[in-house]
Amino acid sequence: MHYTNVCLNSFGYELPPNEVSSAELEERLAPVYRRLKLPAGRVELMSGIRTRRFWNSGMRPSEA
């Protein structure tokens, strides 16, 4: 089925409460980085992502 003359009047969103920066992620990966002799800053450099957000474990989409 195709629709014509349709528009969205409004929409909403909610950001997950848990934010992890690329720097924090790299701190967790520091032992691996040292072992592989990788410089810090690779995650953000290669992905372009500074922060990512997560819902709490067990959170269902219908609860958001």
C-alpha positions as a Markdown table, in Angstrom:
| # | Residue | x | y | z |
|---|---|---|---|---|
| 1 | Met | 0.0 | 0.0 | 0.0 |
| 2 | His | 1.4 | 3.4 | -1.0 |
| 3 | Tyr | 0.4 | 6.6 | 0.8 |
| 4 | Thr | 0.2 | 10.1 | -0.7 |
| 5 | Asn | -0.2 | 13.4 | 1.0 |
| 6 | Val | 1.0 | 12.2 | 4.3 |
| 7 | Cys | 3.1 | 14.1 | 6.8 |
| 8 | Leu | 4.3 | 13.6 | 10.4 |
| 9 | Asn | 2.8 | 16.1 | 12.8 |
| 10 | Ser | 5.3 | 15.4 | 15.5 |
| 11 | Phe | 7.5 | 12.7 | 17.0 |
| 12 | Gly | 9.5 | 12.2 | 20.2 |
| 13 | Tyr | 12.4 | 10.3 | 21.6 |
| 14 | Glu | 14.1 | 9.6 | 24.9 |
| 15 | Leu | 17.9 | 9.1 | 25.3 |
| 16 | Pro | 19.1 | 6.2 | 27.3 |
| 17 | Pro | 20.5 | 7.3 | 30.7 |
| 18 | Asn | 23.9 | 5.5 | 30.5 |
| 19 | Glu | 26.5 | 7.4 | 28.5 |
| 20 | Val | 30.0 | 6.0 | 27.7 |
| 21 | Ser | 32.6 | 8.2 | 26.1 |
| 22 | Ser | 35.2 | 6.9 | 23.7 |
| 23 | Ala | 37.8 | 8.0 | 26.2 |
| 24 | Glu | 36.2 | 5.9 | 28.9 |
| 25 | Leu | 35.9 | 2.9 | 26.6 |
| 26 | Glu | 39.6 | 3.2 | 25.8 |
| 27 | Glu | 40.4 | 3.3 | 29.5 |
| 28 | Arg | 38.7 | -0.1 | 29.8 |
| 29 | Leu | 40.6 | -1.3 | 26.8 |
| 30 | Ala | 44.0 | 0.1 | 28.0 |
| 31 | Pro | 45.5 | -3.3 | 28.7 |
| 32 | Val | 44.7 | -4.5 | 25.2 |
| 33 | Tyr | 46.0 | -1.2 | 23.7 |
| 34 | Arg | 49.3 | -1.6 | 25.6 |
| 35 | Arg | 49.7 | -5.2 | 24.5 |
| 36 | Leu | 49.1 | -4.3 | 20.8 |
| 37 | Lys | 51.1 | -1.1 | 21.1 |
| 38 | Leu | 48.2 | 1.1 | 19.9 |
| 39 | Pro | 48.0 | 4.8 | 20.7 |
| 40 | Ala | 45.0 | 6.2 | 22.6 |
| 41 | Gly | 42.3 | 7.9 | 20.5 |
| 42 | Arg | 41.8 | 5.1 | 18.0 |
| 43 | Val | 38.1 | 4.4 | 18.8 |
| 44 | Glu | 36.9 | 7.9 | 18.1 |
| 45 | Leu | 39.3 | 8.4 | 15.2 |
| 46 | Met | 38.1 | 5.3 | 13.4 |
| 47 | Ser | 34.4 | 5.5 | 14.3 |
| 48 | Gly | 33.8 | 9.2 | 14.6 |
| 49 | Ile | 31.7 | 8.5 | 17.7 |
| 50 | Arg | 32.5 | 10.5 | 20.8 |
| 51 | Thr | 29.8 | 9.1 | 23.1 |
| 52 | Arg | 27.3 | 6.2 | 23.0 |
| 53 | Arg | 24.3 | 5.6 | 25.2 |
| 54 | Phe | 22.9 | 2.4 | 26.6 |
| 55 | Trp | 19.7 | 1.4 | 28.5 |
| 56 | Asn | 20.0 | -0.4 | 31.8 |
| 57 | Ser | 20.4 | -4.2 | 31.5 |
| 58 | Gly | 17.0 | -5.9 | 31.3 |
| 59 | Met | 15.2 | -2.7 | 30.0 |
| 60 | Arg | 12.5 | -3.6 | 27.5 |
| 61 | Pro | 11.8 | -1.3 | 24.5 |
| 62 | Ser | 8.2 | -1.0 | 25.6 |
| 63 | Glu | 9.5 | 0.4 | 29.0 |
| 64 | Ala | 11.4 | 3.3 | 27.4 |
